[in-house]
Amino acid sequence: MGREAVAGELMAHLARRDPGPGRPVAVVVGPPGAGKTALVLRAAHGVREHFPDGQVFVDLHPADSLPVPPDVLVRRVVRSLGGAPAAEHPEESRAQLRNALSTRRVLVVLDNVDSEAQVRPLLVDDGRSAVLVAARRELSALPERFSRRIGALEEADALGALTDLVGADRTGAERPAALSIVRSCAGLPLAVHIAGLWLTARPHRRLRDLADRLADERDRLAVLRIGDLSVHAGVTAYLRLLPPPLRTAIRELARSPEDFGIPEIPARVTPSPWPPADLLEELLHRQLIHPVPAARQDRTRYRLYDAVRLHAAEAARRAPARTP
């Protein structure tokens, strides 16, 4: 499903006047760099008239800091809504928040959500307000959620996004190079966006110059950064708080670009607290791997997202060699 369609579904859900029991909660989940933040901001802008009492945006896990705890989030939202100062006691501040959200029509937008616990304090059984979430992992335990998963763009959509930034004349004149760029970006919206900005800032450079640089996997993440935008930083934020066994699994799976399934895990991954099936489910839940077509329908195959694989391979190259 294209981004236009997903944005339309999010806006239709948030604009409902008959949300039924509970308030509407919309969740967008996807891998690092999939464009979740841009999508939820677009949807929030599209429904602003349905929330006349305002919108509140909170980044729950900025790239350079720890996640925002639920009680800190509650006080921050209370302060953003104005009125009485936020109480320091957690129960009092939560009561303030429930009162504010039940008497107003507000949209709260939460970015970089790591867990259901960060969202639950905002769920008021009223239906007047709503919550729009960009999540780094599946929030399966969140009640009555409306959820959409996004990933890489189709090649045509990725090429269109690059063309929008660079211009039809440049991409048309070097179509093979443009296709090489979006393929090196693996359809990742953030990567395509950065590539487009790189070219826009260098109108004197040929698309082939960037395509050749991105062709080398070892240099790809270093190239895909401009200003404060970086694919590497986005992946780092996902991996920073992973349990050590999951970080080890990613590093070992990244040694080969081949896909994998349950039978290969014992040979490719150091024994971990999770059985192979549970390990794969956990990586999938955290948006670090994705299913791929399998030759046999009775077997599910997976692959690391390209940016995750490149990040892990880069970390392995930088790690000091072990002494025998």
GIGIMO-V127116 format. One record per residue. N is the residue number from 1. RES is the residue in three letters. PHI is phi in degrees with one decimal (* if undefined). PSI is psi as a letter, one per 40 degrees, with the letter a starting at -180 (NA if undefined). D_FIRST is the distance of its C-alpha to the first C-alpha in Angstrom with 1 decimal. Layout:
((N & RES & PHI & PSI & D_FIRST) (N & RES & PHI & PSI & D_FIRST))
This chain:
((1 & MET & * & h & 0.0) (2 & GLY & -71.4 & i & 3.8) (3 & ARG & -63.5 & d & 6.7) (4 & GLU & -59.9 & d & 8.3) (5 & ALA & -66.6 & d & 6.4) (6 & VAL & -63.8 & d & 6.8) (7 & ALA & -60.3 & d & 10.2) (8 & GLY & -63.2 & d & 11.1) (9 & GLU & -66.1 & d & 10.7) (10 & LEU & -61.2 & d & 12.8) (11 & MET & -66.1 & d & 15.3) (12 & ALA & -63.5 & d & 15.7) (13 & HIS & -67.2 & d & 16.5) (14 & LEU & -68.0 & d & 18.8) (15 & ALA & -85.1 & e & 20.6) (16 & ARG & -60.4 & h & 21.6) (17 & ARG & -94.3 & e & 25.3) (18 & ASP & -123.8 & g & 25.6) (19 & PRO & -69.1 & e & 23.9) (20 & GLY & 75.1 & a & 26.2) (21 & PRO & -64.6 & h & 28.0) (22 & GLY & 79.1 & i & 27.3) (23 & ARG & -99.5 & i & 25.4) (24 & PRO & -68.9 & h & 21.7) (25 & VAL & -127.0 & h & 20.1) (26 & ALA & -118.0 & h & 16.5) (27 & VAL & -124.7 & h & 15.5) (28 & VAL & -114.7 & h & 13.0) (29 & VAL & -126.7 & i & 13.7) (30 & GLY & -179.4 & i & 13.3) (31 & PRO & -73.4 & i & 15.8) (32 & PRO & -59.9 & h & 18.2) (33 & GLY & 83.8 & e & 17.1) (34 & ALA & -77.9 & e & 13.4) (35 & GLY & 91.7 & f & 13.9) (36 & LYS & -64.4 & d & 14.1) (37 & THR & -61.8 & d & 17.3) (38 & ALA & -61.0 & d & 16.2) (39 & LEU & -68.3 & d & 13.2) (40 & VAL & -70.3 & d & 15.6) (41 & LEU & -66.6 & d & 18.3) (42 & ARG & -64.5 & d & 16.4) (43 & ALA & -64.4 & d & 15.6) (44 & ALA & -61.4 & d & 19.3) (45 & HIS & -63.2 & d & 20.6) (46 & GLY & -71.6 & e & 18.9) (47 & VAL & -114.8 & e & 20.6) (48 & ARG & -59.6 & d & 23.9) (49 & GLU & -70.8 & e & 25.9) (50 & HIS & -83.8 & e & 25.1) (51 & PHE & -128.0 & g & 26.8) (52 & PRO & -65.6 & e & 30.1) (53 & ASP & -89.6 & e & 31.7) (54 & GLY & 114.1 & i & 29.6) (55 & GLN & -129.1 & i & 26.9) (56 & VAL & -122.1 & h & 27.7) (57 & PHE & -112.7 & h & 25.9) (58 & VAL & -134.8 & h & 26.9) (59 & ASP & -89.5 & h & 26.0) (60 & LEU & -84.5 & e & 26.9) (61 & HIS & -152.7 & g & 27.2) (62 & PRO & -56.3 & i & 28.0) (63 & ALA & -60.5 & d & 28.2) (64 & ASP & -108.4 & f & 32.0) (65 & SER & -149.1 & i & 32.8) (66 & LEU & -80.7 & i & 32.6) (67 & PRO & -60.9 & i & 30.2) (68 & VAL & -77.9 & h & 31.4) (69 & PRO & -66.4 & i & 33.0) (70 & PRO & -54.2 & d & 32.2) (71 & ASP & -68.8 & d & 35.7) (72 & VAL & -67.5 & d & 35.4) (73 & LEU & -59.7 & d & 32.1) (74 & VAL & -57.9 & d & 33.7) (75 & ARG & -63.7 & d & 36.6) (76 & ARG & -66.1 & d & 34.5) (77 & VAL & -67.6 & d & 32.5) (78 & VAL & -58.3 & d & 35.8) (79 & ARG & -62.4 & d & 37.3) (80 & SER & -66.1 & d & 34.4) (81 & LEU & -81.5 & e & 34.9) (82 & GLY & 79.6 & a & 38.6) (83 & GLY & 89.1 & a & 41.6) (84 & ALA & -66.3 & i & 43.6) (85 & PRO & -59.5 & i & 43.3) (86 & ALA & -67.1 & h & 41.2) (87 & ALA & -69.5 & i & 43.4) (88 & GLU & -79.3 & d & 43.8) (89 & HIS & -71.2 & h & 44.0) (90 & PRO & -54.9 & d & 40.5) (91 & GLU & -66.2 & d & 41.2) (92 & GLU & -68.1 & d & 42.5) (93 & SER & -67.8 & d & 39.7) (94 & ARG & -67.7 & d & 37.2) (95 & ALA & -64.8 & d & 39.2) (96 & GLN & -58.7 & d & 39.1) (97 & LEU & -65.9 & d & 35.4) (98 & ARG & -60.2 & d & 35.1) (99 & ASN & -64.3 & d & 37.5) (100 & ALA & -65.0 & d & 35.8) (101 & LEU & -75.6 & d & 32.3) (102 & SER & -82.0 & e & 33.8) (103 & THR & -107.0 & e & 35.8) (104 & ARG & -130.0 & i & 33.3) (105 & ARG & -113.5 & g & 29.7) (106 & VAL & -124.4 & i & 28.2) (107 & LEU & -108.4 & h & 24.7) (108 & VAL & -103.1 & h & 25.0) (109 & VAL & -106.5 & h & 22.4) (110 & LEU & -112.4 & h & 22.7) (111 & ASP & -107.7 & i & 21.5) (112 & ASN & 57.2 & f & 21.9) (113 & VAL & -76.2 & h & 22.6) (114 & ASP & -105.8 & e & 24.1) (115 & SER & -157.6 & i & 25.1) (116 & GLU & -63.5 & d & 25.2) (117 & ALA & -60.4 & d & 28.8) (118 & GLN & -74.2 & d & 27.8) (119 & VAL & -97.9 & d & 25.8) (120 & ARG & -54.6 & d & 28.2) (121 & PRO & -60.9 & e & 30.9) (122 & LEU & -93.0 & e & 28.7) (123 & LEU & -89.3 & h & 28.0) (124 & VAL & -108.9 & h & 30.6) (125 & ASP & -74.4 & g & 31.0) (126 & ASP & -138.6 & d & 31.2) (127 & GLY & 94.4 & e & 27.9) (128 & ARG & -77.5 & d & 28.9) (129 & SER & -103.4 & i & 27.1) (130 & ALA & -148.4 & i & 23.7) (131 & VAL & -127.8 & h & 22.3) (132 & LEU & -119.5 & h & 19.1) (133 & VAL & -122.3 & h & 18.7) (134 & ALA & -107.1 & h & 17.2) (135 & ALA & -113.2 & i & 18.2) (136 & ARG & -89.9 & e & 19.2) (137 & ARG & -150.0 & i & 19.3) (138 & GLU & -62.6 & h & 18.2) (139 & LEU & -109.5 & g & 20.3) (140 & SER & -64.4 & d & 20.8) (141 & ALA & -87.8 & e & 24.2) (142 & LEU & -79.3 & h & 23.1) (143 & PRO & -72.3 & i & 24.0) (144 & GLU & 53.1 & f & 21.9) (145 & ARG & -86.1 & i & 18.9) (146 & PHE & -106.1 & h & 15.5) (147 & SER & -120.6 & h & 13.3) (148 & ARG & -134.0 & h & 9.8) (149 & ARG & -103.9 & h & 9.5) (150 & ILE & -122.2 & i & 8.2) (151 & GLY & -146.8 & b & 9.8) (152 & ALA & -73.2 & i & 10.6) (153 & LEU & -79.6 & i & 9.3) (154 & GLU & -63.2 & i & 9.4) (155 & GLU & -56.7 & d & 13.0) (156 & ALA & -63.6 & d & 12.9) (157 & ASP & -69.1 & d & 11.0) (158 & ALA & -65.1 & d & 13.4) (159 & LEU & -64.6 & d & 16.2) (160 & GLY & -63.8 & d & 15.5) (161 & ALA & -65.0 & d & 15.6) (162 & LEU & -65.3 & d & 18.9) (163 & THR & -63.4 & d & 20.2) (164 & ASP & -59.0 & d & 19.8) (165 & LEU & -84.3 & d & 22.0) (166 & VAL & -89.8 & d & 24.4) (167 & GLY & 107.9 & i & 24.8) (168 & ALA & -65.1 & d & 24.3) (169 & ASP & -64.0 & d & 27.9) (170 & ARG & -69.9 & d & 27.8) (171 & THR & -69.0 & d & 24.6) (172 & GLY & -66.7 & d & 25.8) (173 & ALA & -72.1 & d & 29.2) (174 & GLU & -131.5 & f & 28.0) (175 & ARG & -57.7 & d & 24.8) (176 & PRO & -57.6 & d & 25.6) (177 & ALA & -68.5 & d & 26.1) (178 & ALA & -62.0 & d & 22.9) (179 & LEU & -64.9 & d & 21.0) (180 & SER & -62.5 & d & 23.1) (181 & ILE & -63.7 & d & 22.3) (182 & VAL & -67.9 & d & 18.5) (183 & ARG & -71.6 & d & 19.1) (184 & SER & -64.6 & d & 21.6) (185 & CYS & -78.2 & e & 19.1) (186 & ALA & 54.2 & f & 16.8) (187 & GLY & 70.6 & e & 13.9) (188 & LEU & -73.8 & h & 14.7) (189 & PRO & -54.6 & d & 14.3) (190 & LEU & -62.7 & d & 17.8) (191 & ALA & -64.0 & d & 19.4) (192 & VAL & -63.4 & d & 18.2) (193 & HIS & -62.2 & d & 19.4) (194 & ILE & -64.3 & d & 22.7) (195 & ALA & -59.6 & d & 23.2) (196 & GLY & -63.8 & d & 22.8) (197 & LEU & -66.0 & d & 25.2) (198 & TRP & -58.1 & d & 27.6) (199 & LEU & -72.4 & d & 27.8) (200 & THR & -63.1 & d & 28.2) (201 & ALA & -74.5 & e & 31.0) (202 & ARG & -130.8 & g & 32.7) (203 & PRO & -62.6 & e & 32.8) (204 & HIS & -84.7 & e & 35.7) (205 & ARG & -93.6 & i & 33.7) (206 & ARG & -82.8 & i & 32.1) (207 & LEU & -61.0 & d & 28.5) (208 & ARG & -62.1 & d & 30.2) (209 & ASP & -59.6 & d & 32.0) (210 & LEU & -71.8 & d & 28.8) (211 & ALA & -58.1 & d & 27.3) (212 & ASP & -67.7 & d & 30.5) (213 & ARG & -67.3 & d & 30.6) (214 & LEU & -73.1 & e & 27.1) (215 & ALA & -65.3 & d & 28.0) (216 & ASP & -86.3 & h & 30.3) (217 & GLU & -59.5 & d & 28.3) (218 & ARG & -66.6 & d & 31.3) (219 & ASP & -108.9 & e & 31.1) (220 & ARG & -65.4 & d & 27.4) (221 & LEU & -67.3 & d & 26.9) (222 & ALA & -67.0 & d & 30.1) (223 & VAL & -76.6 & d & 28.9) (224 & LEU & -83.0 & g & 25.6) (225 & ARG & -152.0 & i & 27.2) (226 & ILE & -155.2 & h & 28.5) (227 & GLY & 57.6 & b & 30.4) (228 & ASP & -97.0 & e & 29.1) (229 & LEU & -98.6 & h & 25.6) (230 & SER & -155.9 & h & 25.5) (231 & VAL & -64.5 & d & 23.0) (232 & HIS & -57.9 & d & 26.1) (233 & ALA & -64.6 & d & 26.7) (234 & GLY & -63.1 & d & 23.2) (235 & VAL & -69.9 & d & 23.5) (236 & THR & -57.1 & d & 27.1) (237 & ALA & -62.7 & d & 26.2) (238 & TYR & -68.6 & d & 24.1) (239 & LEU & -85.9 & e & 26.9) (240 & ARG & -57.1 & d & 29.9) (241 & LEU & -100.8 & e & 30.2) (242 & LEU & -67.3 & i & 29.2) (243 & PRO & -60.1 & i & 32.1) (244 & PRO & -51.6 & d & 34.2) (245 & PRO & -60.8 & d & 33.4) (246 & LEU & -72.7 & d & 29.6) (247 & ARG & -62.8 & d & 30.5) (248 & THR & -63.4 & d & 32.8) (249 & ALA & -61.1 & d & 30.3) (250 & ILE & -63.0 & d & 27.8) (251 & ARG & -61.1 & d & 30.8) (252 & GLU & -77.0 & d & 31.9) (253 & LEU & -68.9 & d & 28.6) (254 & ALA & -74.5 & e & 28.1) (255 & ARG & -66.8 & d & 31.3) (256 & SER & -134.2 & h & 29.5) (257 & PRO & -78.2 & e & 26.1) (258 & GLU & -70.1 & i & 26.1) (259 & ASP & -75.5 & i & 23.7) (260 & PHE & -152.4 & i & 25.5) (261 & GLY & -143.5 & a & 25.7) (262 & ILE & -56.1 & d & 28.3) (263 & PRO & -61.9 & d & 31.2) (264 & GLU & -83.6 & e & 31.0) (265 & ILE & -60.2 & d & 30.9) (266 & PRO & -58.4 & d & 34.7) (267 & ALA & -83.1 & d & 35.6) (268 & ARG & -101.3 & e & 33.2) (269 & VAL & -124.5 & h & 33.3) (270 & THR & -57.1 & h & 36.5) (271 & PRO & -48.1 & h & 37.1) (272 & SER & -130.5 & i & 35.4) (273 & PRO & -62.4 & e & 35.8) (274 & TRP & -98.4 & h & 32.6) (275 & PRO & -61.6 & i & 32.7) (276 & PRO & -52.4 & d & 30.3) (277 & ALA & -64.4 & d & 27.8) (278 & ASP & -69.2 & d & 27.9) (279 & LEU & -61.8 & d & 27.7) (280 & LEU & -64.5 & d & 24.5) (281 & GLU & -64.1 & d & 23.0) (282 & GLU & -66.6 & d & 24.2) (283 & LEU & -64.9 & d & 22.7) (284 & LEU & -67.5 & d & 19.3) (285 & HIS & -58.6 & d & 19.8) (286 & ARG & -90.5 & e & 20.6) (287 & GLN & 63.6 & f & 17.6) (288 & LEU & -108.1 & d & 20.0) (289 & ILE & -129.7 & i & 19.0) (290 & HIS & -142.5 & i & 16.0) (291 & PRO & -68.8 & i & 16.3) (292 & VAL & -130.7 & i & 16.8) (293 & PRO & -58.4 & i & 17.7) (294 & ALA & -116.3 & i & 21.3) (295 & ALA & -65.4 & d & 24.1) (296 & ARG & -110.7 & h & 25.1) (297 & GLN & -70.3 & e & 22.9) (298 & ASP & -88.6 & e & 25.2) (299 & ARG & -127.5 & h & 24.5) (300 & THR & -98.3 & h & 21.6) (301 & ARG & -111.5 & i & 21.5) (302 & TYR & -132.7 & i & 20.3) (303 & ARG & -148.7 & i & 20.4) (304 & LEU & -63.7 & i & 21.0) (305 & TYR & -57.9 & i & 18.5) (306 & ASP & -55.7 & d & 20.2) (307 & ALA & -65.2 & d & 21.4) (308 & VAL & -66.0 & d & 22.7) (309 & ARG & -62.1 & d & 24.6) (310 & LEU & -65.7 & d & 26.1) (311 & HIS & -63.2 & d & 27.1) (312 & ALA & -66.0 & d & 28.9) (313 & ALA & -65.8 & d & 30.5) (314 & GLU & -65.5 & d & 31.8) (315 & ALA & -62.6 & d & 33.2) (316 & ALA & -66.0 & d & 35.0) (317 & ARG & -67.9 & d & 36.6) (318 & ARG & -82.9 & e & 37.9) (319 & ALA & -67.0 & i & 39.2) (320 & PRO & -65.4 & i & 43.0) (321 & ALA & -66.8 & i & 44.2) (322 & ARG & -79.5 & h & 45.6) (323 & THR & -80.8 & h & 49.4) (324 & PRO & -67.2 & NA & 50.5))
